[in-house]
Amino acid sequence: MFSFIARRVGLLIPTFFGITLLTFALIRLIPGDPVEVMMGERRVDPEMHAQAMERLGLNKPLYAQYIDYVGKLAHGDLGESLRTRTSVWSEFTSLFPATLELSIAALIFAGILGLLAGVIAALKRGSLFDHGVMGISLAGYSMPIFWWGLILIMFFSVSLGWTPVSGRIDLLYDIPPKTGFMLIDTLLSDEEGSFMDALRHLILPAIVLGTIPLAVIARMTRSSMLEVLREDYVRTARAKGLSPARVVFVHGLRNALIPVLTVFGLQVGTLLAGAVLTETIFSWPGIGKWLIEAIGARDYPVVQNGILLIACLVILVNFVVDILYGFANPRIRHQR
Amino acid sequence: MSLLNIKNLNVRFGDATATPVVDGLDLAVDKGEVLAIVGESGSGKSVTMMALMGLIEHPGIVTADALVFDGKDMLTLNARQRRKIVGKDMSMVFQDPMTALNPSYTVGFQIKEVLKQHLGLSGRAAHQRALELLQKVEIPGAAQRLDAYPHQLSGGMSQRVAIAMAIAGEPKLLIADEPTTALDVTIQAQIMDLLLALQKEQDMALVLITHDLAVVAETAQRVCVMYAGQAVEVGQVPGLFDVPAHPYSEALLAAIPEHSMGAARLSTLPGIVPGRYDRPSGCLLSPRCPYVQDKCRQQRPGLDPKAHSLARCFFPLNQEVA
């Protein structure tokens, strides 16, 4: 186990360098620079432009800028936003709970529904339900998120008026941010009805963001379950006279979950990528929307370090999943 | 009154017109009796017992005139009533112990599960009983083994655990489906000895599905020879082994290597078991039988009493009564 962890950590170092290099290069490949964006679309005075660029250290050759950047990183300095002059770290930490809340809601939605649909489809293999679930999940997987989000807003928010169009909570409410999770903060506050309002704001974006993971989990659960149900030990369980529910859930699902868990971890990356689009569509004040705006403003430090932080998160989650995997699967746990 | 009475059992996969995998099988097992079922792979041995246990799943179809176990007709019971019997009064040990145990749970969990389901034991009582069961199947260091996962056990150990699970409900009938086939030769004898010791000790009936005729000769009181889904000969062990009435039984016995001692080649029966699409209209063995006659090709014989056994043959062998 120790050497396993050591090897994984060893792999992180080149990964980090790769990410810094990539974000550094990509954001600079987009035409325009932060000063141009700040000064507006009309002609920029070349002298002022040069001054501003020098002040920001953007007049140096690229390799020098990169060394500066990595040097700062090595000291734990993530820099500050060119627009707001606040540190990238504090912006990230203040916005991240919103994204986390949305992602958790999406994962709960996708996990519960996906497992359920996958298990039932596997048990009723070849039935109308099975074909239906697999067809819908293929459609869900293939759907562009922004389009799907807009369709849902048009239908549920605009036509039916069931859910709000955007944001995390109605402007009527003044919720002091304690945990950063709106659902918890509204519960802690004494504003009546604010929790339900926050919940109504959360539903649609969570569904949109959870659609792709839902499709993946449902399909994965189904195929994994079908495989497990053919195993000898499932026959043994039935030969013990156990109830069908116990055979399916205790003996089947427990083993079928092992590959699903891996997919679940991989979905976290997809989820954060999806959050960028979902948050933009629903004006959800999280890191996705923050990054999009930063790219628009050529806010180099925010883009570089924001993406780096997200990448760290994805790596961390997959790392945790790998360890969880050991808990779910005794055959791995006992390997050295 | 026998413990188990099977009359005209048919198992098909697909629809009612599909070729039966088990074809009109009659079989009875007495209390405390050891019955061996022998036959080639695909002759329907396992499927028969799976049908009895209610383990045949869609698209399998099980029909029978009677499937009476311990006075209850298994076919008329509903699923809940059947589950009260299966795993308790009637239980089964399978062929490959390495895959028969659930890899995600400890040995103790899997044994206690049976104790809870059928005897309502839990907590300390279940733990104590599980420990006793492991000791009964002669697992060394039983207390530690309760917390072991199946992948930490050898094949022989796993089979002992599977046997412990099967006898947890003190069954009246234990079905062992080729329990030693997947094991090392040295372990095979140990597992057989264990099964027979348990059978005597608990006075349970044992149905032993096997390829190993030497084991049958040593252990079983009666033997049922199956071919292509039918019982072709059923008889007492010494009798059937000495004077087989059915040509197929004779061929099986002749194929034991010891019987071909000194010969250049092992005695074999040419041809293969008829499949779905080439079942002969007469006796199922007729294309392979060395004694075949015209009648055999036209009519199918029934399982009728012969001099020493029941056999499905128009022209049985060894009929002179000593």
Contacts between the chains, C-beta under 8 A, distances in Angstrom:
chain1	res1	chain2	res2	distance
A	231	B	99	6.6
A	232	B	94	6.3
A	232	B	96	6.2
A	232	B	99	4.0
A	232	B	100	4.8
A	233	B	99	6.5
A	233	B	100	5.9
A	233	B	101	5.8
A	233	B	102	4.2
A	233	B	103	7.3
A	235	B	55	6.2
A	235	B	94	7.0
A	235	B	100	7.6
A	236	B	94	6.5
A	236	B	100	4.8
A	236	B	101	6.9
A	236	B	102	7.3
A	236	B	162	7.3
A	236	B	165	7.6
A	237	B	102	7.0
A	238	B	54	8.0
A	238	B	55	5.8
A	239	B	53	5.8
A	239	B	55	6.2
A	239	B	86	6.6
A	239	B	87	6.1
A	239	B	91	6.8
A	239	B	92	4.8
A	239	B	94	7.7
A	240	B	86	7.7
A	240	B	87	4.0
A	240	B	91	7.7
A	240	B	113	6.6
A	240	B	114	5.3
A	240	B	117	6.5
A	240	B	165	6.8
A	241	B	82	7.9
A	241	B	83	4.2
A	241	B	84	6.8
A	241	B	85	7.2
A	241	B	86	4.2
A	241	B	87	3.1
A	241	B	88	6.2
A	241	B	114	8.0
A	241	B	117	6.1
A	241	B	118	6.6
A	242	B	83	7.3
A	242	B	87	7.3
A	242	B	113	7.0
A	242	B	117	6.0
A	243	B	83	6.8
A	244	B	79	7.8
A	251	B	102	5.5
A	254	B	102	7.8
A	254	B	104	5.0
A	254	B	105	7.8
A	255	B	102	7.1
A	255	B	103	6.9
A	255	B	104	5.4
A	328	B	104	7.7
A	329	B	103	7.8
A	329	B	104	7.2
A	330	B	103	6.8
A	330	B	104	6.4
A	330	B	149	4.4
A	330	B	151	7.0
A	331	B	103	6.0
A	331	B	149	7.4
A	331	B	151	4.9
A	334	B	149	7.1
A	334	B	151	7.3
A	334	B	152	6.9
